Amino acid sequence: MAALIAETGWTRERIEGQLAPLLPRKKLLRMGDLLVHSFSVNALREVLVGLVARFHQHNPLVAGINREQLREQAKARDEIFAAVLDLLVTGKKLEIAGDLVRLPGRNVVMEDDEAESKAKIEAAFARAGLSVPALSEVLAGLKIDRVRAQKIVTLLLRDKVLTKVSDEMVFHRSALEELRRRIGMYKAKSTKLDVAKFKELMGVSRKYAIPLLEYLDRERVTKRSGDAREIL
């Protein structure tokens, strides 16, 4: 709008009057203070749907394309991209789930060996409790290649079946839920907890105790106080 005023020398009111018959006929679309020709909007709609479809084709183990990655690939201005994406979502041409954009109803598509590997990864960490194996060890025992295995792990992390507690350690949701439950039970006896007591309580070595205590600190279950923790 500012550029129109500068180019024409007209007032905003006069320009608004000239635009009035064009907007209802969808010749132009208004996006905040921007005016975009309908041809450009429709072209961007096709580009976005095509990019998402191609992403699914090449990444069957990923639930959708990251929103910012999609914008960069489309080479669209932020406000125009956001407005056109909203139009596509409203028209049920695309869906948004968190930071991911996907085709409607699209889910991860797995081959038989990938589904088997997913089940094995989850089972390995579910059985391990708090004494988890290294992720690399679990992935090494799978039939599929490491790239696909890593994508399955990413999927399990996104769905919160697994949680990454440190760079090297991943825990199953059930183990962390049990950890919280036992910390809650211990709080009835004492609100203070040190590393030695935590190791005894959870039956783990220091290798696991320190990352788990730091995880509890981040989750605001505990708060570090000197060499001990206060249970919140």
Summary of the structure (lengths in Angstrom):
residues: 232
radius of gyration: 26.1
end to end distance: 54.1
largest distance: 79.0
contacts: 636
relative contact order: 0.07
helix: 56%
strand: 14%
